[in-house]
Amino acid sequence: MNRKVMFSHDDKSRSPMRNAKTREGKEVYRHPEGRFIVLEFQGIGGKFREAFHPREIIGWSDVG
């Protein structure tokens, strides 16, 4: 299942960007107790994975 998250930081700073963009990744793992979700993205150098708290997922619900 594909999920969308806000790309809110750049590679030079951990401070939030003003015009944050969304990016879409494939959900590859969900913690059994819902503590985090791992999404896989396609980047220029290949695929990479990143973990997110469920609140960071756009349109997240506990169902599905």
N, C-alpha and C positions, 0 to 999 in steps of 0.2 A: 504494500500500500504506500502510495506517495503522500508525503506530508510537506507542508510549507513552514518555513521559519524565517524570522527577520534576520538579515545580515546587517547587524548593527555596529560592528567594529571593523576597523581596517587592520592591516598587518603591521602598522607602525604605532598604533595607540590603542589602549584598552578603553578609551573614553567613547561614549556613544556618538555615532554619526548623526547629523541632522536629517539627512534624506536617506533613511535606511531603506534598503531594497529587500525583497523577499527572494528566497532561493528554495528550490524543491528537491527533496531527496527521498530515496526509498527507505522505508522503515525496515531495518534488518534485525533489530532486537528490541524487546520491551521487557524491562525488569518485572519479574512476577508480581511484585507489590506496587508497581507503577511509579517507582522512584526516579527512573530515567528512561529515555528512549534513544537508541542509536540509529542515526540516519546515514545513508551512504550517498555521496555526491560524486558527480563526474567533473573533474577539474582538468586543466590544461595538461598536467603531468600524469593524469590517470585518476582512478577512483580513490576516494578517501572517506573515512568515517568520522563522525563527530557525535558526541552524546549531548542530550538536551533534557532539561527538566520539562515535564509535561506542560507547565504553564507557558513555556517558550514556543510551543507548537501552535500555529495559527489554526483556529477552529477546533481545538482539541476537545474531545469529550471522552469520558471513561468507556463509552460504548464503542466497540470496533476498534 
